[in-house]
Amino acid sequence: MKLFLALALLGAVSSRRLSEGALEQEVPAEQGSSVLEEEPGELEPPGPGEGKSFMGRGALGRRLRYTVVIKDQTFHGAMSECSRIFSGHLASIHSKSANEQLRAVARAHTNRGQVWVGGITSFTGGRAFSRWMDHSPWNYTNWARGNPSRAGQNCIVLCTADGHWRSVSCGTHLPFICEY
């Protein structure tokens, strides 16, 4: 029955919306947990009140699950948690619609103004370089004015108020968005 419910929810989005790369119907963490627990070899996702899971499309149109994790971690701690718990990584963002939907879900489920996403910026030779840690293409940006930082290497946060990205010290403790 749980699997049937999950399949029904996954089919509740129009093909137009999917082709735009938008995130799909939100799935509460409790429902997402049930589906994941039925699949062998999966680790347990956040419990009630610890995060919010939902479905979407990644850079290459792959169907992905996202989870906003409200437990604060450093950037590298967040990467480790995404890998260990979800066999995934911090989210990469490849469209305006995905950026907006990730922002809206993060804002609704955290009390913080910023969340980690999976990008790093480096400043060398007078030039800033940015990349996604999952090696997906760098094909969309939404930098806040004055960003990315011109000071060495920093990690990228998504601001939950306006959706802009900022360079922040990777040692800052923040909630994060996993993609898997």
KOLMINU-122234 format. One record per residue (C-alpha): residue in three letters; x, y, z. Coordinates in steps of 0.2 Angstrom, whole numbers, padded with zeros to 4 digits, always signed. Layout:
# residues N
ALAXYZ
...
# end
This chain:
# residues 180
MET+0000+0000+0000
LYS+0014+0012+0004
LEU+0023+0009-0012
PHE+0006+0012-0022
LEU+0004+0029-0012
ALA+0022+0034-0017
LEU+0019+0029-0035
ALA+0003+0039-0035
LEU+0011+0054-0028
LEU+0025+0053-0040
GLY+0013+0053-0055
ALA+0004+0069-0049
VAL+0014+0081-0059
SER+0011+0087-0077
SER+0024+0083-0090
ARG+0026+0102-0094
ARG+0032+0105-0076
LEU+0044+0090-0077
SER+0051+0096-0093
GLU+0055+0113-0085
GLY+0066+0105-0072
ALA+0055+0110-0058
LEU+0054+0100-0042
GLU+0039+0089-0040
GLN+0025+0087-0028
GLU+0031+0089-0010
VAL+0031+0073+0000
PRO+0031+0074+0019
ALA+0046+0066+0028
GLU+0035+0054+0036
GLN+0029+0047+0019
GLY+0046+0048+0012
SER+0052+0038+0026
SER+0040+0024+0023
VAL+0045+0022+0005
LEU+0063+0022+0009
GLU+0061+0009+0023
GLU+0053-0003+0011
GLU+0069-0003-0001
PRO+0083-0014+0005
GLY+0099-0007+0010
GLU+0093+0011+0013
LEU+0097+0020+0029
GLU+0084+0029+0039
PRO+0080+0047+0034
PRO+0077+0061+0046
GLY+0063+0057+0059
PRO+0048+0068+0061
GLY+0053+0086+0064
GLU+0071+0083+0058
GLY+0068+0087+0040
LYS+0057+0088+0025
SER+0059+0076+0010
PHE+0052+0079-0008
MET+0055+0073-0026
GLY+0062+0083-0041
ARG+0073+0082-0056
GLY+0092+0084-0056
ALA+0104+0092-0069
LEU+0102+0079-0082
GLY+0083+0076-0079
ARG+0086+0062-0067
ARG+0072+0059-0054
LEU+0080+0064-0037
ARG+0074+0065-0019
TYR+0079+0080-0009
THR+0079+0082+0010
VAL+0080+0098+0020
VAL+0090+0093+0036
ILE+0087+0105+0050
LYS+0102+0099+0060
ASP+0116+0112+0059
GLN+0133+0105+0052
THR+0148+0113+0044
PHE+0149+0111+0025
HIS+0160+0096+0026
GLY+0150+0088+0040
ALA+0134+0091+0029
MET+0142+0083+0014
SER+0147+0068+0025
GLU+0129+0067+0032
CYS+0121+0067+0015
SER+0133+0053+0010
ARG+0131+0042+0025
ILE+0113+0044+0028
PHE+0106+0045+0010
SER+0120+0039-0001
GLY+0119+0056-0009
HIS+0127+0073-0008
LEU+0123+0091-0005
ALA+0110+0098-0018
SER+0116+0106-0034
ILE+0104+0119-0042
HIS+0102+0120-0061
SER+0087+0131-0064
LYS+0078+0146-0058
SER+0062+0136-0054
ALA+0072+0123-0044
ASN+0081+0137-0035
GLU+0065+0145-0030
GLN+0057+0129-0024
LEU+0072+0123-0014
ARG+0072+0141-0006
ALA+0053+0140-0002
VAL+0054+0122+0006
ALA+0070+0127+0016
ARG+0062+0143+0022
ALA+0046+0134+0027
HIS+0056+0120+0037
THR+0070+0129+0045
ASN+0072+0144+0056
ARG+0088+0149+0048
GLY+0091+0162+0034
GLN+0104+0151+0025
VAL+0106+0132+0020
TRP+0121+0123+0013
VAL+0120+0118-0005
GLY+0134+0108-0014
GLY+0145+0121-0021
ILE+0162+0128-0018
THR+0170+0144-0024
SER+0189+0148-0026
PHE+0197+0164-0030
THR+0214+0162-0039
GLY+0223+0173-0051
GLY+0211+0187-0049
ARG+0196+0176-0054
ALA+0182+0167-0045
PHE+0179+0149-0050
SER+0164+0139-0044
ARG+0159+0121-0045
TRP+0146+0108-0039
MET+0153+0095-0028
ASP+0143+0082-0037
HIS+0153+0086-0054
SER+0136+0092-0062
PRO+0138+0106-0075
TRP+0139+0124-0068
ASN+0125+0130-0079
TYR+0115+0142-0068
THR+0119+0155-0055
ASN+0109+0166-0043
TRP+0123+0176-0034
ALA+0119+0190-0022
ARG+0127+0207-0025
GLY+0145+0206-0020
ASN+0147+0187-0022
PRO+0155+0175-0024
SER+0168+0180-0011
ARG+0185+0185-0017
ALA+0194+0178-0002
GLY+0201+0160-0005
GLN+0189+0145-0004
ASN+0172+0147+0002
CYS+0156+0136+0002
ILE+0139+0141-0006
VAL+0123+0144+0004
LEU+0106+0147-0002
CYS+0097+0161+0007
THR+0080+0157+0012
ALA+0073+0175+0011
ASP+0078+0179-0007
GLY+0085+0164-0015
HIS+0101+0172-0018
TRP+0118+0163-0016
ARG+0132+0168-0005
SER+0150+0163-0001
VAL+0152+0158+0017
SER+0166+0151+0027
CYS+0164+0132+0025
GLY+0166+0130+0044
THR+0150+0139+0048
HIS+0136+0128+0056
LEU+0120+0128+0045
PRO+0105+0117+0040
PHE+0107+0109+0023
ILE+0099+0101+0008
CYS+0103+0083+0002
GLU+0100+0077-0015
TYR+0100+0058-0018
# end
